[in-house]
Amino acid sequence: MRFGLLGPVEVRREGRPVAVGRGRERSVLAALLLDADRLVPTTRLIDLMWQRPPTAAKAQVHNIISRLRQRLGVDELIVSRPGGYELRLGRHELDLVEFRRLVEHGRQAGEGGPPDRAVTVLGEALSLWRGPALADVVEEFAADVRDALAEERLAALETWLGAKVAMGSYDEVMRVIAPLLREHPYRERLHEVNMIALAGAGRRADALAAYQQAYSTLTEDLGVEPGQPLQALARRILCGENVVPSDTPERPVPRQLPPAAAAVAGRDALIDEVCGALRRPEPAGPAVVLVGPGGVGKTTVALAVAHSLGDRFPDGQLFADLHGTRQSPADPHDVLGRLLRALGVDGTDLPDDREERIATYRSHLADRRILVVLDDAASEAQVRPLLAGASGSATLVTSRRQLGALVGTARWTVPMLSPESVIRLLAQLIGVERVAGAPETAAAIGRLCGHLPLGICAAAARLSLRPEWTLEDFRRRLAGQHRRLDELTVGDLNVRGSIELSYRALDAPVRRLFRLLGLVEAPDWPAWVARQLLGAEAPVPIEMMLDTLVDVHLVEPLGRDAVGQLRFRLHDLVAEFGRERAMAEEGPAVLARVQSALLCGWLPLAADADERVDHGVALDHGVAPAGGLACPPASGVTRAEAAAPREMPAEWFEVERVSLVAAVDQACRLGDAGLAAGLSLRLAGFLTMRSYDDDLEHTLCAAVACARASGQNRLLVRLLGALFVMRSRRHQYGELPAIALEELSIARQLGDRGSELRALNHAGLAARMLDRFAEAADWLHQALEVSRRADVAPRLRSEALDALASLHADLGRPERALPLLEEALALGSATSSRAMATHLRDYGRRLMDVGRFADAERALADALAASRRLADDRGSAWVEQAQADLDIRLGRWAAAAARLDRSLRVQQRVGDREGMGEVLRSSGDLAAGQGEPRRAVEPLRQSLGIWRRLGASLQEAGTLARLDRVFSAMGEREAATVCRRDYRDILAQLGLDQTVLRLPALPG
C-alpha cells in the first residue's frame, strides 16, 4: 500500500485508489502518517482536530480510527498503544519518507560526485509532489506542516538547480528559475543560481543586472544588503572570473560539545533509540526532545547521543546551555549571537534585529549537516528561534518541561535508573569489588536515593570519602534520614535530600564556603572567587576546601582556562541549594557585604586588563564604588592570578566576559552604582574591540539606570559619555541628542568643566550626524570656548578642535579647518598617540582640499606610521584611503588601487560601514579618473547604499554627484538627470552649495 501526503491525502493499493473518507478521517490519517512509526497520543489528536474539544472527543477519535482500519483493511497498520495510536509503515510506502530519502541521497551525490547523478535523484524526489502538501486537509495544524514541507521542496529545488548549472544546462535553469524568483524574490540562493547560469551562458552583463535587481529588491523591500556569498559572486562576475561551478567558501566546523560523561549506566537502549531518530534521512520533526526531572541525566544522554553521531553530522555540533532552571533563562537572541559566531559570522556582521538574526542562523544551517544541542530549555518560546529548521541539520533539546507546544517533536521522558543500572553505576564510581560483595544493599541505596543519577553520584562521593564504611553502614544512615528521603523527589522525586547529605557532612567553614558559592551568578569561576568570598575567615587553605567540595560532587572542576586559571562551577541544582542555605543561614547585611566584596574582586582585575588592552576607546574611568557599600581590598586574588589580566589582558577578558557582565547586573541589583559603573566602563573597551555589541549595550544601559536611580550624577555623566560613544558606533544617531543633553545638564550642575566639554562635543557631533550643521557649529564653538578658558585635559581640548575642524570640512571650508588642526597637533605629547594619528590624518585631508599636495603627503605618511606603531589596523585603513584619494588627484593609479584594496579588506573585516562607504566611493573616483566611467558605477552604487542606510545625507549627495558625472560620461542622460536632481535636492534641504561636495577632477 502506498500513502501520499505531497498533494491531496491519498492511499493506493496496487496502483488503485483507496477511499479514506472525508473530513476528520482524512486529517487523522494525515496526522498518523506525519508521525509514522511513532506513538501519537490521543490527547494530541484531539488538540489537532478541535479547537474546543467536545465532551466525547476521545470516543470520536476511537470511532475515526475504527473506520480508518475498516477502509484500509490492513491488520496491524494502525495499532493501539497506551495513551494513543501508532501507524506502522513496515513494508508500506509513504511519499514524504521517499522524498526526504531521495533529497538526502541527492545532496550527498552532489557533494562528492558528478552533478548528473544529483540531478537525477533530486528530480525523482521533486516528481513525487502532486500539489501543495496536505492540500485537502482543512484543520489548522495542516497549515504549519504545509509551509514547512513547501520550504523543504524549495530547498531541494534550489539544490537541483545548482546541480543543473554545474551540468551546464543554463537555458533550462533560466526557464525554471524565472517564475520562482517572482514567487520568492528574497531567496538569495535563487538569485545566486540565476546569476551563475547567466554568466555561464556568456551573459555577464545580464548577470550583473540581475544582481542589481536583487540588490534593489532586498534593500528597498527589507532594508538589508545581499549576503556575502551573493556580493562576492557579483564581484567575481564583474572581474571576469569563472563562476561555474561556484566556489564553496571554506566554513568552520564547530565542535562545541562538552566531554561525554565517563560513567553512564542503564541508558544504552534510550541512547540507541534517540540516535536512530536522528540518523533518519528525514528530520524527526522540529526537534528531538529529552524531558524529565532535574538531575535525571538528560544532559548525559544528550551528550552520549551527540558524540556518537559524528558521521551523521559531519559539519559539526553546536552546544548551548539555555539556563532554563535559573531565575533569568538565556535570551535566545544572545544565544543566536554565540552560535552564529561559531558558524563563522563575525561579531560586526551579527544582525541586531531579532527576526533577521534568526533568518541568518537558519540560512547558515540550510545546506549543512550540523547537530544543535540545546541544554536545559525553559520554554517553547525560548527554543523555537534556535531550531535548525527543515534541512540536513537537527536539534536535540533537553528540558525539565514537556515543551508540548513544539508540535511534531520526537519526545522521550528520561526515566530513573533501574535497580540493575544503579548497581552498575555505583560499581563504576566506587569500585567493582566493593559493590560485588553486597549487590542487594547497593540496590537498597539506589531505592533510598530515588534511583536518581545525581543522588547516586552524591552517595558514591560519600562512600569514596569514607572507604572504611561498608555499604550496609551507609544504607542505615540513609534509612534514618526520613525527612531527607521525603525531599529526595522532584515531582515524585527530589534531589535536595541527596545534596544535603553531602552538605551536612562538611566541616562548618567548608559548609559556609559552599553556601556563599551559591551566590555567584557567573556560570563558572576561577579559584580566587572562593578566596574572595571568605576573605581572612578561612581557617585552612581555600584550595583544600575546594578539594573537599569537589570530592563530594558539590563543586565541579573544569580544568585550566585559556589564561591558566583553575576554573570551577556548581551544577544548577546544587547552586540553587547553596543559595537557599545562604538565605537561611546568613543575615541580609552579611549577604550584601559578601556579594559586594566579590564584585570588588573583579574591579581591579578588570582595570588592569583594560589599561593594557589596546582597544582605542577613550573613556573616563574616574569612578569609585559608592551607594553605601564599602569596597574591601581584593584579598582573594593571588599574585599569579593578578598577573593574568596584566600579561594576557585580551585573553583574560575573553575568558571572564560572561562573569563580568553578570557582575554588572549583580552590582545593579545590590544598588551599588559605583561598582556597576566601574565594571561596565572597564569592560566597555574590550567589548567594543571584539564587537560584543549586545553585551556592551546591556552593561552600559544597566549601569546608567543604576546610577540614575541612585542619584550618582558623577558616575552618570561618565556613563552617559560612554553610552554616547556606543550609540554612535552602532549608528543609532536618533538617540544621541538626548544623551548629550542629559550629559551636559549634569556636567553643568556638577561644575565639572571636563565633563561639560565632552558633553558639548557630543552635542555637536550628534547634531552633525543628523545634518543639523548650524546647531552643530553652535555646540562646537561653545566647546572650543570652554576648552580655552577652563583647566581641562589637553586630550579634551584636542577633541574639541578636531570636531570643529571636521564640521568646517563638511561645510566646504577646509581653510578654516587647518588652523584648528594645527593647534590640536601643537598639543603634541599631551594627547594620546591615537588622537595624534587621527589629527594628522584629518590634517592631511584638509591640506589636500586646499591643494597643498606635498604637505598633505607628508602629514598622511606620518599618520600611517603612527597608526602602524599602535597596531591600529582600522586607523591605518582610514589613512590609506585618504592617501589613495591623494594618489587619484596626482594620477598615481596603481598606488591608489593597491591602497584601496588593502583598506577595503580591513574595513570589511572590522565591520566599519562608514569606512567601507568611503573606500567604495574612492574606488569609483579611481575608475572615473582613469577614464572608465562604466567601471565606476558599481562601487559608487554600493557606497550610495551604505550612506542611505546610515542616514548620511551629505555623503549621499557627494556620491550622487559622482554618479551624475559618470552617467553623463557614459551618455546615460536619464540616469544622470535623476542623480543630479536628487543631490541638488539634498543640498537644498541642507542649505548648502556644491562646494561641499569636494569632487575630484575628471580626465581631459
N, C-alpha and C positions, 0 to 999 in steps of 0.2 A: 504494500500500500504506500502511496506517495502523498505527502501533505504539502500544501503550499500556503505561504504567508506573504510572498513577494508579489502582491497584487490582491485581488479578492481572495478570501479564505476558500481553499478548495481541497477536496480529497479525491484521489483517483485510485481505483483498483484495476490493475491490468490495463491501464490506459483509459478506462471508462469512469466518468464522474460518479461520485457517491454523494447523495443528498445528506447534508449535515444540519438541516433545519435552518430556522431563521432566528434573528434577534439574539437573545442571550445564549442560546445553544451554540451558535457560531462564535460568540465572544468568549464563552468559557473554553471552547476548544482552542481558540487562539491563545488564551492565557496559559493553558496547559502546554501547548506547543512551544511557546516562548521560554518556558522553564522546563523543557523536556528533560526527562531523567533526573528531575529534582522534585522534592516534595513541595506542593503548593498548598499552603494552609487554607482551610475552608474560610477562615476569617478574611484572608486576603482576597479570595474570590468574591466574597460578599462586598468588600470595600470597592472592588473594581466594578461590580455590576450595579451597585445602588449608591446614590449619594445619601439617601435616607433609607437604610435597610428596613424592610417590613419585619414584623414580628416572626413570621415564618420563613425568613430568608434562608436559614440553614436547611430547612426541609426543601425549599425550592431549588437550592443548589444540588441537593441529593437527587431530586427528580430530573434536573437537567443532565446530570452525569448518567443517570439510568437511561435516559432517552439517547444520549450520545453512544452509549455502549451498544444499544439495540441497533442504531443506524449503522455503526461501523462494523459490528458483527465480528469483532476480533477478540478472542479471550486474552486476558492479561495485558491488554493495551493500556487501559486506564484502571489502575489498581487503587484500592482504598488503603490508606496508611493512617496511623494515629494522628489525628489533627488535620487531615487533609487528603489530597489525591496526588497521584504521580502518573504522568503519561510516559510509558517506557517505549522508546523508539525501537530498540532492538534491531531487527532486520529491516524495519520500515525506513522510509526516506523523508527528509524534510528539506525543502529548497533553501531555507535560511542556513541550515548547517552546511549544505553543499556549497552555497555561495561563499560563506566565510572560509571554508576549507580551500576552495579554489583561489580566493583572493590571497590567502596566506601563501599558497604554493606559487602563485604568480609573482608576488613580491620577492619571494626567495629566488625564483628563477631570474628575475630582473637584476638581483644583487650580484649574482656570480656567473651568469651565463648569457647566451645570445638573446637579444631583445625579442626575436620572433617567438621564442618559447613563452616568454611572459605575455606577449600579445595574445597568443592562442589561449592560454589558460585563463587570463583575465577576461578575454572575450567570452569564453564559456560561462564564467561567473556572471557577467553582465546580461547574458542572454536569458538567465533564469528569471529576470524581472518581467512581470506581466502588467505593470502599472504601479501606482502607489501602494506601499505595503499596507496590509490590513484594510484595503480600500472599502470593504463593505462592513467594517466594524464601527459602530457609532458611539460606543462607550468612551468616556473621557480618557481612559488610560491609553487608548489606541493612538491619540494624537501625539503624545510624547514618544511612543515607540516608533510611530511613523516618521517623525522628524529625525530620530536617532538613526533609523535604518536608511533614510534618504541621505544622511550625511555619510554613512558607510558606502553607499552606492557612488556618491560623488567622489569620495576619496579613491575608490577603486577605478573610477573612470579617469581621474587625473593620472593615476599610475599607468593605466592603459595608454593614455595619450602620450605620456612621456616615453613609453616603450615604442610607440608608433613613430615618434620623432626620431628616436635612436635608430630605427629601421630606415629612415629617410622618406617616410610616407607623409611628406609635408602637405601636399594638397588635401589629402583625406583629413589630416588633423585640422587644417584650417576650416574645412567644411563643417566638421563636427563641433569645433570649439566656438564658432561664431554665435549660435543660439545659446550655448552655455554661458558665454560672457554676458549676454543680455539678461539672462536669468540670475546670474551670480556675479555681479560686477565687482564685488570686493574680494573675490578669491584670487590671491596673488599667484598661487601656483598655476591657475589657468592662464593668467596674463604671461607668466614666465614661459609656459609651453608654447603659447601663441607667438611670442617674440622669437623663440628659438626656431619654430617652424618657418616663420617669415624670413629670418636670417638664413636658414638652411636652404630656402628656395631662392636665395640671391636677392631678396627684397630687404636690404639693410635699412633703407630709408623708411619703408613701411614698418619695419620692426621698431625703429626709434619713434615713429609717430604713434605706434601702439603703446609704447612706454609713456609718451606724453599724455595720451588719453587715460591710461591707468593712473598716472600721477595726478591728473586733474580730478578724476573721479574720487580717489582716496582723499586728497587734500580738501576738496570743496565739499564733499558729502560727509566725510568722517573727521576731517581736521587732523589726519595723520599722514605721514610720509610713507611711501612704499618701504618694505623691509629691506634689509641689507642685501639679501640674495637678488632681489629684483633690481635694485640700484646697481649692484656690481655687474649684473648681466647687461644692463644698458650701457655702462661704461665700456665693457668689453666689445660690445657690438659697435659702439662709437669709434673705438680704436682699431676696428677691423679684425679683431681676434676671432678665431674659430670657436664657436659656442655649441657645436653639435658633435657628440653629446655634451651637455653642460657638465662642467666640473662639479663635483660634490665636495664642498669645503670640509676639511678635517674638523670634526667636532669632538669635544671632550667626552670621555666615557666615565661618568660619575660612579664611584664605588663608596657610597656613604654608609653602608650597613655597619652597625656596631658588631663586635665579635659575637658569634653564636655561643650560647651557654655551654660550658664544659660538661655539665651534668643535666641530662634530660632523660626522664624515665616515664614510661606509660603513655607516650604521645605518638608512637610510631604510626598507628592506624589513622589518627587525626591528621598528622603531617602528610601522609600519603594521599588522603582524600583532598586536602587543600591543594597540594601540588598537582593532583590530577585535574582539578578545576582550572588551575592557572596554566596548565600545559595545553589545554584545548586550543585549536586554531581560532575559534570564535571567542570573543570576550565573554566572561562569566558575569553578564550584567554590568552595571556601572561599577561594581566593586565586589571584592570578596571580603567579608566582614567576620572578624572573630570577636565574640562578645562574652562577657562573664564578669563575676565579681573581681574586685581588686585583689592582687596577689595570686590569682589562679594560674598565671603563666601564659597569658595571651601573647605578650611580647616574646617570650621564649619560643613559643610555637611559631609566631610570625617570622622571627629571625631564622629559625631552623628551616622553614619553608623557603624563605628568600635566598638563603645561602645555597640551597640545593638546586636552584633554578637558573644558574648562570648561563646554561646553554639555551634556555628558552628566552632569556632576555639579555642578549649579548651586548646591547648598547648601554647597559649599566643599571644601577639601582640607586634610587633616591630614598632618603630617610628623613622623616620629620617627627619630632615629639610635639604633639599638639597641646600638651599640658591640660588635658580635659578635667583632671581632678583638682586643679589649682583654683584659687579664687579668681584669677584672671586668665582664662584659657588663651592660647596663642591666637593672634589675629591672622586669619588666612591670607590677608594682603601681605603681611610681613613674611609669612611662611613662603608665599609665592616668590617674594624677592630672593630669599635664600635659595630656593630650588632653581630659579632662573639663573642665578649666578653659577650654580653647579653645572647647568646646561650650557654655560659659555656666554651668557649675556653679561656685558659689562654693567657695572653699577650705574653708570651715567645713562645707559640705554633702558633702564627699568622704567616702564610707564608708571606715572603717578595715578592715573585713572584705574579704578578697581576692575571694571569690565575689560579695559584694554589689557591690563596685566594678566587676567585670566585667559583672554584670547591669545596673547603672546605665548603663555605657558603651553596651551594645548597645541598651538602651531609647532612648537619645538618638539612635542611628543608625537605629532601626527604621523611621521614617516619613520619612527624609530620603535625599537622594542625595548622598553625600559619598565622595570618594576618599581612602583612608587609605594613605599611602606609608610603609612600614616599611623603613628602610635598614640594611643590614649586620646581618642577623639571625644569632644564634648557634645557635639550635636550634629544633625544632618546639615544645618546651615554652615557649620564650620567646615565640613568635609566637601560639600558639593563643588566649591571653586577649585578644589585640589584634585578632583578626579581626572584620570588620564584621558577619558573620553573614548570615542569609538576609533580605535587604532590598534596597532600591534602591541601597544603598551597595556599595562594593567595596574590596578590599585588594590593593595592589601591593607585593610583598616583594622585596628583594634580599638575597643571601646568598652566601657562599663555599661553603656546604654545599648538598647536594642537597635537604635537607628532605623526604626521601622519605616520611616518615610522615604528611605532610599529604595524605591520600588524596583524589584527585579534583581536585587543583590543575592549572591550565594552566601548564606549565613550559617555559621557554626557557633554553637554555645560550647565554650571550652569547659569541660567537666572537671570536677575534683579528681584527684588521683585515686585509683583503685587500691585496695589493700596490698595487692601484689606489687603495684608500682611504688607504693610508699616504702616497702622493704627494699626494693632495688635502689631507690633514691638515697635512702639512709645508708645503704652499703657503699654507694659511691662517695658519700660525703664523709663518713666516719670509719670506713674500712669494712671489707667483706668479713674478716674473721670475727669482728666484734658483733656483727648482726647475725652471722650464721648460727651462733650458739643459742639465740633466743628469738626466732622469727615471729612467734606469736606475740611476744612482748613488743617487738618493733611494730607489728600491726596495731597493737593497742595504743601505742604512742601516736600512730597516724590517726586513729579514731579520735583521740583526745585533742589533736591539732586540727580536727575537722577535715583531714585529708587535703588541706590547703597547702600548696607548694611553699609559700612564704613561711607558713607555720612550721613545716617540716624542716626548712632551712634554719629557722631560728632554733628549733630543738636540736638539730645537728651541731649548731655552733656551741650550744651549752655543753653538749656531750663531748665535743672536741676539746673544750676548755678544761673539762674535768675527766681525764682518762681513767681516774680511779673509780668513777661511778659505773655500776652495771646498768643495763637497760631497765631492769626492774626498779632500781633505785630511782631513776628518773621518771618512770611511769607512775610510781607512787607520788612523787612530788607534783606531777601534773594533775593526778586524780584528786589531790587535796585542794586544788585551786578551782572550786566550783564556780565562783564568780567569774574568774578569768575564762573558764570554759564557756560560760554563757556569752562572753564578749568575743569569742573566737569565731564569730559569724559576720558575714556581710549579706544582708537579706536573711537567708537561712544559715549563713556562715559569716564570721567576722574575724579580722586579723589582729584586733587591738590586744587581746589577751596574750597572743604569742609574742608580740613586740614587748609587752610589759614584763613578760618573764625575763627577757634579756635586760630590760631597763632596770628592774628592781635588783637584779643580780650585781649591778655595778657599784663600786665604791661611790660615796657621796660626791667627791669632786668630779668624777667621770660622768656621773648622772647629770650634774649641773652643766657640764660642757655639752652633753648631748642635747639637753632641752634648749640651751642657748643656740646651738647649731640649727635648731628648728626655726629660729628667727631669721636665718639667712635666706634671702629671697632669690639669690642667684641660683641657676640650675646646678652649677658646680663651683668649687672654690679652691684656692691654694691653701697650704697648711697654715700660713700666717694668720688667716682668718680665725682659726680656732684659738691661737695665742692671743689675738686682739680681743676676743670675746671675754676671756678670763683675766687678761692683764697680769697683774702681780699676784692674783689669788691662787694660781696653780701651784699645788704643793709638790707636784712631780712634773717632769718634762712633758710638754704637750704631746710630743711625738709618742711617748709611751701611752698616754691616754687615748690618742687616736688609734694606736695599735690595738688597744683593748676593744674599742668600738668596732674596728674592722673585724676582729676575731669573732665577735658575736653577731656579725652581719647587720649591724645598725648603721655603719658607715661603709660606703663602697669606695675602694681605691681605684683611681683612673690612670695611674702611672704618671709620667712626666709630660708636661705640655711643651709647646714649641720654644719656650724660654727656659726650660729646665726646672720648673716648679712642680713639686708633687701636688696632684690635684685629687679631690675627693668629692663625693656627692652623697646625699641622703635620698633613698627611694621616696617617692611622693608620699606613700602611706606612712613611712617612718617619719618623714619630716612633719607631716600633719600631727602625728602623735607627739613629737617633740614640741611643737607649738602649743598643743593643748596642755602639756605638762608645764611649759614655761608660764602660760597664763595662770595656771592653778597654783604654782609654787613660788613665783616671783611677783613682787608688787609692781604696780604700774610705773612708779618712779624708777625702779631698778630696770625695768624693761626699756624705758625710754633712754636711760643713761647707757645701757649696754648697746642698744642699736646705734645711738649717736657715736659711741666710741668706735664701733665697727666702721661706720661711714667715715669717721675721721682717719681711719687707717688707709682708706682709699685715696684721700685727697693729696697728701704729699707725694705718693707714688705717681698719681696722675700728673701732678705738677712737674715732677722730674722728667717724666716721659714727654710731656708737652713741650718743655723747654728744649728738648733735644730732637724732636721730630721737625724736619724742615718742611712744614706744611704751608708756609707763606701766608697764613691767616693772622692778621694783626688784631688782637683782642686785648681789652683791658682786664687783667686778672686781679686787680686790686680789691679782692673781696676776702672776707673772713667769716667764719661761722658766726651766726647770730641767731636771734629768736629765742634766747634764754637757755639754750642747751650748750653748756660748756664743752669745748673740744679738748679732751685729754691727749697727751702725746701718743703717737702710734707705736705703742710698746711691743706689739706682736711681730713687727717686721724685722727679720734678721738682716745682717749686713749683706749676705748673699742675695736675699730676696729683694733688698732695696737696689742692688746692682742691676737687676733685670731691666727696669724701665730706663736706667741710665745707659746701659750698654746696648740694649736691643729695644729702643723705645717703640718703634712701629710694630714690631712683633709682639711686644708686651700689650700694646693697645689692642691688637687683633685678638689676642688670647682673652683679654679681660673686658672686651667691649660690651658683651651682654651683661656682665656683672656690674659694670659702671652705669649702664643705662638703668638697670634695676636699682642701683644705689641712688640715682637721682630721684626715681619715683619714691623710694622709701624715705628719703630726706624730705620730700614734699609732704608725704603723709605724716611725718613727725612734726611738720611745721617749721623745720629748720631751713629758712630761706638762704642762709649763708652757705651751708653745705650744698644745697641744691644748686645755687648759683656757681659756687666754686667748681663743683664737679662738672656741671654742664659746660662751663667755659673752658675748662681744661680738656674736655673731651671734644670740643667743637672743631678744633683744628684738624685732628686726626679724622674725624667723621667727614669733614669737608674734603680732605685729601683723598680718602678712599671712596668718596661718593656714597656714603651711607646716609643718604638724604632723609630717609624716613626716621632713622634714629636721631639725626640732628634736629629735625623739626620737632620730634616728640620731646626730647630733653629740654630744648630751649623754651618751648611753649609751656612745659610743665614748670620749669624754674621761674619763668616770667609770671605765671599765675600765682605761684607760691610767694614770690617777692611782693607782688601787688597786693595779695590778700593780707600779708603781714605788715604792710606799710613800710617795707625796707626800700626806701627810694634810692639810696646809694647803690644798692645791688640792682635795683630795677633799671636804672639808667644805663648801667653797663650791659645788662642782659638785652635791653632793647636795641643797643648798638649792635650786638651780635645777631639778634633776630633780624635786623635790617639787612645785614650782610647776607644772611642765609636766604631771605626772601628775594633779594636782588639776584643772587646766584641762580635761584630757581626761576627767575624771570617772572615773579609774582608782583609785577610793578604796581598793580592797583592797590595793594596793601601797604605800600611803602610810605605814602604821605602821612597816614595816621600814626604809624610807628615813629616816624621822625618828629612829628609834632608833640607826641607824648614824651619822647626822649628830651626834646628841647624844653618843654614846660617843666619837667622835673629838674633838669640841669640848672635852669634859672632859679627855681625855688631853692636849690641847694647852694647856689652861688658858686658852682663848680665850672670854672671857665673852660677847662679842658673838655669836659663833657658837653658844655654848650657849643664849643667849636665843632666837635664831632657831630652833634645833632644838626647844627646849621649846614655843615657839609652834606649830611644825609638828606636834609630837606631840599637842598639844591639839586642833589643827584636824583632824588625822587621826581622833582619837577622836570628835570632834563629828560629822564627816561620816559616821561609822559608827554614830551614835546611842549611843555609849558615853559618856553625859554625866557620870557620876561620875568616870570616868577622865580625861575632858577637863578637868573642873574641877581635878583634882589637878595635871595638867600645867600648866595656865594659871596657877594660883596660884603654882606654882614659878617660872614665867616672870616673873610680876609681882614676886616676891620678888627674883629675880636683877636685874631692871631697876632696882630701888630701892636695891640695895646695891652694885651694880657700876658702874664707869665705862663705860657703854655709850652708843652713839649715841642721841640723842633719838628718831630715827625708829624704832629698835627698841623703845624704851620705849613709844612711842605705839601700835605694832602690838600689843604685849602687852596694853595697856589696852583697845584696841578688840576684840581677840579674846575677852577675858574678858567684856566688856560684851555681845558678841553671844551668848555662851553663856547669860548671865543672861536675855537677851531670849528665847532659845529656850525656857527653862525657865519663862517667865511671870513673871519678876521684873524688870520694867523699872525699878522704883525703885532697884534695886541697880546697874543698868547706868548710870544717869545720872551719878553722881559719877565713875565711871571715864572716861566720855566727856568730862566737863568737865575732868578732869585732862589727858586727851590733847589737848584743844583749847587748854589753857593753855600747852602747849609751843610753840604758835604757829609762828613763822618757823623754829624749829629743825627742823621736819619739812617734808616736801615738800608742794607745792601739791596734788598728787593725794591725799596722805594726809589733808590738811586737809579737802578736799572730801568724802572718804569719812567722816571723823569727823562732819562737820556733817550729812551725810545720816542717819547712824545716830543722831545726837543728836536730830534732828527726829523720827525714828520713835519713839524712846523717849519723847519729850515727848508725842507723840500718844497713846502707850499709856497714859500716866498722866492724860490729859485736859487737858493744858496746850496747847490748840489754837493760841492766839495765838503762844506761844513757838515751837511746832513750825513754824508757818507762816514765821516769821522765819528760823529755822535752815535750813529747806529752801530758802527763797529765796536765802540766802547760799550754800548748797551748789550750787544750779543756776548761780548767777553764776560761782562758782569753776570748775565743770566747763566752762562755755562759754568762759571765758577760756583754758582749756587746749585748746580744740577737742576735748574728750573726748566724742564722741557717745555712747559706751557708758555713761560715767558720768552724762551728762545724762539718758539714758533711764531709768536706775535712780532718779535723783532725781524725774523726772516721774512715775514710777509711785508713789513714796511720796507726792508731792503729790496724785495722784489719790485715793489712799486717804484723805487728809485731806479732800479735796473731798467724797468719798462720805459721810464721817461728818457733814459740815456741810450735806449736801443740795444741793451745787452740781453738779448732774448734767451739765450741758453742759460745764462746765470739766473735769470728770473724764473724760468721754468723749473730748474732744479730746486731753488728755494721754495717755490710754491708747493712742489710735490712733497718736500720734507715737512713743511708747515701743515699741510692738509692732513698728512698721516698722523701727526701729533694731535691736532685739534679733534680729529675723529676719535682717536684713542681716548682722550680725556673727556670727550663729550661736550666741548665748548662750542655751542651752536653759533654764538656771535663770531667767534674766531673762524668757524667754517664759512660763515657768510662773507666775511672779509676776504678770505683766501679765494673763494669761488668767484667773487666779483673781480679780484685782481687777475684771476685766470682768464676771465672774459676780456679784461683790458689788454692782457698779453696777446690773445688771439687777434683782437681788433688792431692792436699796434703792429702786428706782423702782416696786416692786410688780409686777414682771413676772418671776415665778419661772420660767416656761417658757423665756424668752429667756436665763436664767442657766445652763440645763443644759449647753448645748453647750460654752461656754468653760470651764466647770468640769470637764467630762469631758476636754477636751483638756489642761487643766492637770494633772488626775489622771494621765493617761497619761505626761506628762513626769516627774512626781515618781516614778512607779513605775519608769520606765526608769533614772532616776538613783539609785534606791535611797534616796530621801529620805523616810524613814518619817514623820517629824514633819510635813513639808509634806503628805504624803499624807493623814495624819489630819485636818489642818486643812481640806483640800479635801473629804474625805468628809463632814465635819461640815457644811460648807456645802451639799453635795448633799442631805444628810438634811433640812435646813431647807427647801430649795426644793421637794423632792419632797413633803414634808409640806404645804407651802402649796398645791401642785397637787392634793392629795388622793390621791397615788400612794403609799399606805401601805406596800405591799410593797417598793418600791424604797427608800423612806426607811428601812424597818427594816433592810434589807441594809447600807446605808451606815452606819447608826448602830451596828450590830453590829461592822462592820469597823473603824471608827475607834476604838471603845472597846477592841477587841482590841489595836490598835496601842498605845494609851495604856497599857493594862495590861502589855504586853510591855516597854514603855519605862520603866515605873514612874512615869508622870506622870499628873496630873489634867487636867481640862478647862480650867483657867486658861491652859494653854499655847497654846490654840487661837486666842485673840485674835479672836473672831468679831465682826464689826460688827453693830450693831443693825438689826433689820428694821423696816419701816414699820408704824405702828399700835401 
